[in-house]
Amino acid sequence: MRVTLLLLIALLGTASTVARTAPAPPTLVASVEPLAMVLRQLYGEHARVVTLLEANQSPHHPMLSPRQILTLRQADLLVWLGADAEPAVAALVKERDGPSLALLDLPGVVRREGGHDHDDDPAQHGHDHHEHDHHGQVDPHLWLDPDNMAALARALGERQDPPPPAGQPAAFLAALAASDATIRAWLAPLQAVPWLTYHHPWAYFQRHFGLRDPVIVSERLGAGPSSRRFVALAATVKQQGLACAVVEPEAQADLLRRLCPACRLRPLDPLGRDHSGGYTAWLEGTATALRECLGPA
């Protein structure tokens, strides 16, 4: 009995030592939440995924705290959009010793030009807002094109720092293809339906799935239209019979209500800051919100 007890104590001690010396999972830092969604779906419990920007921080002009800067520097792997999309992060990436992966550096990534700095003048916009891409300024919302997230998953699958778990990225790519096909079926009947958005972070998603160009209230993030532009927009809303308005977190909802009283207002965050799961679930949730907004009442 004494021998058995001693053996049990020895085994427990060994197990405790192994538990203490087991390596911690790698820390993967994503610059924005949608990239973190991809990492969570790919790595699951095999990695600790951290989003660099907090929910109340805008990726357009982030002011990183010392804690966030330390998190970025100490990450086992940093996944970010790239210097042209995140210039504020670019300088910090240069100070890292560890590996980084920039989405814009990957082959085949869809890159659209256009930003949020247009003059607030209806003569600059027109009624249908076709092709508002401005050369030399990348639209940073690259994650809204599923093809870009597929390119990211494939690139992560080729890395060994750290390698994804067995079955990845194949499982993620299969789930993404299924979501893409589902969303295309949902939105196909709605491709000609006009819609309204405060600013336009949705171009990657809209063009990937063949939706009509929206009417845009303001290309200046956080700025409202002039009186002259408001009148022109109201005429466009009436002429096109708009019934759907997407309300981003930065949008002025009261202004949208005055501009389009008949519109269904659908809150929708292009950064997915209200979602803590995987990317494909968020993509389908985004499509569902647009489907409900664009569809018949």
N, C-alpha and C positions, 0 to 999 in steps of 0.2 A: 504493500500500500504506500509506504514511504517512497519507494523507488518510482512508482507511478506518479505520485504527487510532484516529485522533483523533475521528472520528465515533462510534466504538464507545465510547470513553472518555466522550464527552459524553453519550451516551444512558444509559450506566450511572450517570453522575452525576445526571442528571435523575431517573432511576428511584429512586435512593437518596434524593434530596430529597423526592420524592412520598411514599415510604414513611415518611420521618421526619415529614412534615407531615400524614399521613392521620389523621383524627380517631379517637380510641379509641372503642370501642363504649360505649354508655351503661351505667351501673351501676344495676341494679334490685335493690333490697333488699326481701326478703320477711320479715315478722316471724317466721313459722314455716315449717317445711319443706314442708308440703303446698301452701302458696301459692307457694313457690319452684318446686315441681314444675309448677304451671300456667304460671308464667313461662318456665321452661325449654322446655316443650312449645310455647308460643306463639312465643317469640322465637328459639329455637335459637341459632345463632352470631351473631345480630344484637344481642345484649346480653350483658353479664356479670351473671349472677344470683348474689346473695349471700343466704344465710339469716342473719338477725340472731342468732337463738339457736343456740348450739352444742348438740351432741348430748346433753351431760350437764346441760343447763340446763332447768329446768321452766318452761313458759310461765305457770304459775299464780302463781309468786312469783319472777320473774327478777331476778338481780342482774347488771346489765350492767357490763362493764368499760369503762374510758375508750376503748379501741380500738373496742368495739362502738358506743358512743355517737357517736364520730366517724364511723363507717361509716354510721350512721343519718342523721346530719346532712348528710353529703356526697353521699348517694345522688341520682342523677338522678331517680329515682322510688321512693317508698316505698309498698309494698302491705302493708296490715295489716288486722286484724280489725275494729278500732273500739274506741272508748273503753270501752264497756260490757263488752267481752270481754277487753281488754288495758289495764287502767287504768295499769299501770306504764309502758307505751309512750306513753300519751296525753300525758303531761306533756312528753316529749321531742319529740313531733310538733309541739307548739306552738312549739318553738324552731327548727324547720326553716324555711329560706327556700324550698326546692324543693317541688315538688308531691307530694302524698300521695293515696292512694286507700284508703278504708276500706270493707271489705266490708259492714259493717252500715249504711252510708249508701246502699247501692244499692237501687233499687226492686225489689220482688219477692223479696228474700232471705228464706229460711225462717229464722225465729228462734225458738228454743225456750228456755223458761225452766227453770232448774234448775241447781243447783251441787253441790258436794261438801261440804256443811256440815251434813248431817242429823245428828240425835242418833243415837247407836248403840244403838237400842232397837227390838226386834222389834215392839213395839206401834205404832211409827211407820211400819213398813214393810209388814207383811202378807206373805203368801207369794208373791204374784205381782208385786208392785211395779208396779201399774198407776198411771200418771200421777204421777210424783214430781216434777213441775215445781213450782218455788217461784217465786212471782211476784216480779218485781223483780230477779232474778238470771239473767242470760243464760247459757245453756250455751255455752261458748266454742268447742266442736268443730264449728264451722259447715262446715268443709271436707268433712265426712263425708256431706253431702248433695250429690250431683252437681248438683242444680239451682242450688245456690249458686255452684258453680264455673263453671257456664254463665253465670250473671249476671255474675260477675267477668270472664270472657273477653269477653263482649259490651261491658262497660264499658271494658276495655282497648282493644278494637277501635275505640272512638270517640275515643281520645286521640291527641294528636299530640306527646306528650312522654315517651317517643318513640312513634312509630306502630309497630304490629306489621308484620312483613314481609308481602309480597304473599301472598294466600291465607289469611291469618289475620284474624279468629278462626274463619273458616268450617271450616277443616280440623280445628281442635281441637274445635269443637262437633259435627262429624260423628263424630269418634272417640269423643267422650264419649257421644253418643247410642247408638252401636254397643255400647260397654261397658255402658251402662245396660241395654240390651235383653238382652245376654248374661248379665249378673248376675241379672236378673229370672228368666230361664229356669232358671238354676242353682239359685236359692234358692226358687222357687215350691213345689217339693215338700216343703220343709223349714220352711215358715212356722209350723207348729204345734208344732215340736220345742222342748222346754224346754232352757234353757241357763243357765250360771252365769258371772258376771263379777265380778271383785273390786270395782271401782267401775264406774260406768256412763258412759264417754265415748262409747258407741256409739249413742245415741238417734237422732241424725240419720240414720245409716246404717240402723239397725234399722227405723225407721218409714218411711223412704223405700222400702225393699224389702219391707216387710210382715212382718218377722220378729216372733215372739212377744216380749213383754217378758221380759227375763232376770230371774233371781233374783240379787239384788245382795248381796254380802257386807258392804260398808261404803260409805256415802256420803262418809266422811271420807277423803280421799286420803292414803294412807300409814298409816292407822290400822286396827287390827284390831278384830274384834267382841268384845263382852263375852262372858263365859261363858254367860250366859243367852241371848244372841243366837245364839251358836254352836250351842247345843242346838236352838234353834228352826230354824236353818238346816239342820242335819243332818236334822231331821224332814222339812223341805220337800224336800231332796235325795232322800231315800228315797221320799217320797210320790209325787213327780213322775217318779221313775226317771231322774234326770239322768245324762247320759253325756258332756256337753261342758262344758268350762270354758275360758274365754278368760283368758290370763295376760298382763296388761299389764306393762310394765317396772317399775311401782311396786308390783305385786301381791306378796303373800307366797305364793309357790308352795307352800311346805311346808304352810301352813295350808290351801290349796285341796286338796292331796293328802289331808290328814286329813279334811277336810270331805266330799270326794267321791272315795273311793278308786277307784270304777269309772269316773271321768271321764277322757276324753282331754283332756290339757292342751295347748292351742295358744297358744304365745307370739305376741302380736300387739301392735304399737305403733300406737296411734291417731294418733301424730304422724309416723309414717313416717320415723323417724330412721335406719332401716337401709336406706333406699331413696334412690338418687341419680338416678333417671330421671324420666320424665314422670308426670303425675297419673293418666292412664287406666290405665297399666300397674300403678301402685300400687293403684288402686281394685280392679282385677281380682285382684291378689294378695291383698288383704284379703278379698275375697269368696271366693277359693279356700280360704283358711285356715278361714273360717267354714263353708264347704261341707263340707270334710273333717272338721271338728269335729262338725257337726250331723248329718252323714250316717251311714248304718249302718256298723258296724265292718267 
